[in-house]
Amino acid sequence: MINIPKGTKDVLPQDSYKWQYVESVAREVATLFNLKEIRTPTFEHTELFNRGVGETTDVVTKEMYTFKDKGDRSITLKPEGTAGVGRSYIENGLGNGALPAKMYYLIPAFRYERPQAGRLREFHQFGVEVYGASSAQTDAETILIADTLLKKLGLQIKLYINSIGCPTCRAAYNQALKDYFHPHLGALCGDCRTRFEKNPLRLLDCKEEGCKAVNKDAPKILDYLCEDCAAHFEEVKSCLALAGVDYEIDPRIVRGLDYYTRTVFEFVSTSIGAQGTVCGGGRYDGLIEQLGGKPTPAVGFAAGIERLLMVMEQSGVVIPEPIKPTVYLAGMDGDCRKKAFELATILRNHGVIAEVDLMERSLKAQFKYADKLGAKYVAVIGGNELEEGRANVKSMETGESVPVAFGEIVEYFLN
């Protein structure tokens, strides 16, 4: 027997309605904020992620699924959605249309990392991208989209925000970090010693306990913001207050990808037993230029579907079950089964959810199966019913039966 690859998961028929629910709420929220869906390829040229995500990030250095195709080109399964959307924005001239370009995606993504609860090697994301608007109000609206989604899904959440500045003020901060961390290099992990030289800001994102102990007294980026970045952050906070979105400032949030600038944020579940980040994002004004396009302000976020479902379950959120069949048509023999099939087709054509026996079961077994499906009614067609041109429709709830003419069966179930 061939087993499923490690770090992947089947979504079984009895569970897929949960995914459909989260996806439908995500699309509903996207429509509310006038976001249009964008679909990009599952794989891209590796260079896209090296340039877009950042060569010093764990995603690029450790986690990407990269391979050579038959044309000897380096191809990577996308580990996140933003770089691909940025590439599409440039390649398809979306900046020439009405701005801002407000988009969302629902995608599979791939990272080679240690599988754990809510984190797989193939995972799925709902993401939002807004290109062309530099205002702090855009940051606040993007955060509000995430806040609206998470609350509609029934999650108890807390928003943490920070600003990591722009290249101008970050240069001074990077030097301050180097000055602070230099005496502690021996206590840092190997990855952080590399980050110290290439990207000191990433030192704050390390999850190793030894590094976290050193990090706790590191300089705070908010003390190094330039005048423009400080004013932008104040305006973001003001807009969030106007929208009624509570937040807490966390100067340790830097996000794990190199393209972030200024506003960064994370939503964390506050339910008992469901701690953890469920959504994160921020502003990345340098990304489009970094990918070869014209300077373009941008902001967005992504939320993992698996993580959302896990936290919803832990939080006791009840997901509405799928709609059950209205009627099961049970035929007793060959001609009766054909009539049941015909009537099921007619009912479906009129929008009635109808099921019919495909296993040639006995009538008793068909009733048991209809009960398992949760059908509201069973319409029995035997020899007498076929001769008289009617079905005997039984309510599974009350047990009452009524004869319904074949020609009136659609009207019966629509009313």
N, C-alpha and C positions, 0 to 999 in steps of 0.2 A: 504494500500500500504506500502511496506517495502522500506524505503529510504536508501541511501548510508551512511555508517558510517562517522561521523564527522572526518575531516582531511584526507579524501581520495577523489579521483577524477576519474571519468570515462574519458578515452581518446576515443572520439567518432570517427566513421569512417571518417568523414569529416576533422578531425584534425590529425589523426594518421600519415599522410604523413610528418608532421613537425617533429614528433619524429623519424620517419624512416630516415629523412634527417640528423638530429643531430647524430644519431647512426651510420649512414653510413660514415659520415665525421670522427667520432671518430675511427671507424674501419680502415678507410683509413690512418689516421695518425698513428695508432698503427702499421699497416703493414709497413709504411715508416720507422719506428724506430725498426722494427723486434721484436715487442711484440707479444706474443702468448696469446690467450684467456684462462682464467681459470674460471671455474664455481664451486662455492661452495654452500652448502645447504642454504636454506632460514632461517633455525633455527639451533642453535648450543647449546651445553651445556652452561649454564649461567656462569660457572666458567671461560670459555674462555674470556668473555668480562670483568669480574671482574679483571682478571689478566692482560689481554692485553690492554684494554682501560684505566683502572685505577679506583679504588674504590672511589676516591675523585671527579671524574668528574661528571658533570651534567648528562651526558649520562647514567652512571651507577646508580647514586643515585636517579635520577628523571624520566628518559625518556624511559627506556627499557620496552618492552612488554615481561614480564616474566610470566611463568605459569608452573604448574606441569603436566607432561604427565601421562598416565595411569599406568606407572611403577614407579610413584612417583619421577621421575627425574625432576630437575629444567631445563627448556628449555627457550631459549630467541630467539625471532625473531631478526635477525641481525640488529643492529643499524648503522653499518658501514661495510666496506668491508675488511679492512686491517687485523683484528684479524683472520678472517676465512681463508684468504689466508696464513697467517703465520702458522696457525694450519695445513693446507694442505701441506705447504712446508715441515714441520717437519714430518708429518705422512706418506707422500708419498716419502720421501727421495729425494726431488728435489735438495737438496744440493749436492747429489752425481753425478749429471749430469754436463753438461757444464755450467759454470758460466761466467757472471752473468745470473741468471734466470730473464728474462724480461717478465712480464705478464701484462695483462689488464683484466678488467671485466666491464660488464654492468649489474647492479643488482637493484632489489627493496630493500629498507631498511626501517626500522620502528623505529620511536621515538615518544613517547607520549609527545608532546609539543603543545603549543598554535598555532593553524593554522593561517597562515598569507600569504600574497602574496609571492609566490615562495617558501613557506615552508609548507609542509604537514606532516601528521603522517605516511603515506606511501609515500615515495619519491624514486627517482631513481638516480643512480650515474654511471658515467663513472670514473673508477679508474685505476691507474697505480702502479705497484709494481716492484721494481728492487732489487733482493737479491744477496748478495755475493761480491759487489764492494764497497770499502770504499773511493775511490778517489773523490776529489772535482769535477772532470770532470763528474762523475756520477750524482752528484747533479745538475750540470749545464745542462746536457743532459735531465734529468727528467723535469727540469723547461722549457727547450726548447720544449719538447713534449707538455706541457700545452700551452705554448705561440703559438706554431704552430696550435694547435687545435682551440684556441680562435680566432686567426686571420683568419683562414679558415672559421670560422663561421661568420665572418664579424663584430666582436666586437671591439670596441675601449676600450683598457684596459691599466692598469698601474700595474706594478709588484713591490711589496714591499717585501724585504727580511730582514732576521735577523738571528743571531745565538744565540741559547740558551745554547750553551756549552755542556760539558759532565758531568757525575756525579762528576768528580774531581773538576772542576772549579765551578760547580753549588752549591756545598756545601758552598763555601764562599759567593756566591751570595745570597743563601737562608738566610744565617745569616744576611747579609746586609739588605735584605728585612724585616726580623723580627725586626731588630733594627729600621728601618724606620717606619714600620707600627704599632709597639707596642703602641706608644703614641696616635695613631689615631683609636684604636680598637673600641671605642665608636661610631665612625662615619661610621663604616663598617656594611654591611648587615650581617644577621645571617650566611649565607653560607660562607662569607669571613672570619668571625671569626673562623669558623671550618677549612677553608683552611689555615688560619694562622698557625695552629698547624700541620696540616697534609701535606700540599703542598703549601708553600708560593708563588711559581711561579704562581699558578693559580689565585692569587689575581689580577694580571695584566690583566686577561681575563674577569673580571666581567663587566657586561653591566649596572649595577645599577648606576644612575647618581651620587649619593653620593660617591660611591666607585671610580668612574672614576675621580672625583674631587681630591680625595686623591692620586690616582695613578699617576697623571700628574707630580709630583715631585719625584717619586720613583727612586731609583738607577737604572742605565741602565746595563743590562747584558753584553754589549760589553766592559764595563770597567773592567769586572771580568773574561774574557776568559783566559784560560791557554794558553801557547805558542802554543801547537799543534792545539787547536781549533781556535785560532786567525789566524794561518797560513792557516788552512783549509778554513776559511771564505774568506781570501784574495784570495786564489786560485779559489774559486767559483766565486768571482767577476771578476777575470781575465778571466775565461772561458766564462762567460756571455758576457763580452766585445768582446771576439773573435767571439762569435756567433751573435753579433749585437743585443743583447737583452738589452734594457734599463731597469733600475731598480732604486728604491729609498730605502734606508735603513730606516727601521722603528723598533726601539728598543722595541716597545710595542707589537710586534707580538710574541706570545708564543704558539698559537694554543690551542685548548681545550681538547686535549687528552694526557694522561700521557706518551705515548710511544715515544714522539719526543725528539731528541737530535740534537745538532749542527744546521744545516741549517733548517730554517722554512721560508715559503713564502706564499703570497696571491696575487691573481690577482683581481683587483677591476675595475669595469666598470667605464669609464669616460664619457659616453654619458649623455647628459642632460636628467634628469628624470629617469635615470637607474643606480644610484649610488648603490654600494653594492658589496660584495665579490662574485665572481662567481666560484672561484677555490682556493683550498688551500692544502698545504702539507708540506713535509719536510723529514728529515732524522730520522730514528728510529733504531739505531744500537743495542739497548738493547732488542728489542721486542722478537726476536726468542729465546734468552736465557731465557727471562721472561716467555715464554710459554713452557719451558722445552727442548728446542733444544740447539745445540751448538752455541756459540757466532757467530753471522752473521750480517755483515753490511747490511743496507737496507734503501731505500729511495722511496718515492712515493707521490701521490696526488689523490684527488678525486674532481669531479665537479658534481654538482647537475643538472640533465637534466631539471627539472622544472624551476630552476633558470635561466639556460641558455636560455630556450625558452622565459621566461618572459623578460629578458634583450634584447634578439634579437628583440622581438616585440616592446619594448619601444624604441629601437635604430633605428627602421625602416628597419631592415634587411628583405629582401624579400626572402622567402624560395621557391625554385622551386616547382611548383604544380606537382602532380602526373601525369604520362602519361595517356592520355585519350584513349578510345577505337578507334581503326582504323576504324572499320566497325560495324554497327548494321544491323543484318539480320532480315528483317521484313517479316514474312509469313502471308498471308491473310486468310488462313483457315487451317483445320486439316492437310491435306497432305503437304500443303505449309509450315506450321510451322515445320513439321517433317524434311522437306528438309533443312529449315533454321537451325535447330538444328544440322543436319548432317554436313552441310557446316561450321558452327561455330566450331564444333569439329575438323574438318580437318584443318581449319585455325589456331586454337590454337596449334595443334600439330606441326605446322610449325612456331610457334613463333609470329603469328599475334594476336593482342588483339582484340577479337571479342565478341560482345554481341548479345543476342537473347531474344525475348520476352518470359517471363515466366508467364505473367499475363493474357494472352488471350485478349489483347487489340485490339481495332480497328486499322486499318492502320494509321489513322490520329493521334490517341493517341500514337502509336508507334513512329511516327515521332517526336512528342512533347517530348517523353521520350528520344529518341536518341539525341535530341538537348540539353536536360538537362545534359545528360552524356558527352556532348562535342564530340560526335563521328564525325570523319571526313567524313565518307560516310554512306549512308544507302543503303543496297542491298535489293531491293523489289522482293519478289517471290510470284506471283499470279498464277492463273490457266494457263494463256497463257505462262508465264515464265516457269512453271513446265513442260508444254507440249513441249516447245521448247528447254528445257535443258539449260536455261540461267537465270541470274539474272539481273535486271535493277538497275545499280549502280549509285546512285546520289551523287554528291559532295555537302556537306552541306554549303560549302563556296561559290561556284560559281552557284549552282543550275543546273549545267549541268549533263545529264544522259547518260550513255553508256551501251549497252548490253554486258555482260561478261558470256561466257560459264561456266557451273559448273566445268568442268574439267580444266579450265584455271584461276579459281578465286584465287588460291594460288599464281600463278605467277603474276597475276595482282597486288595484294596487297604487294607482296615482292619487286616488281619493282617500 
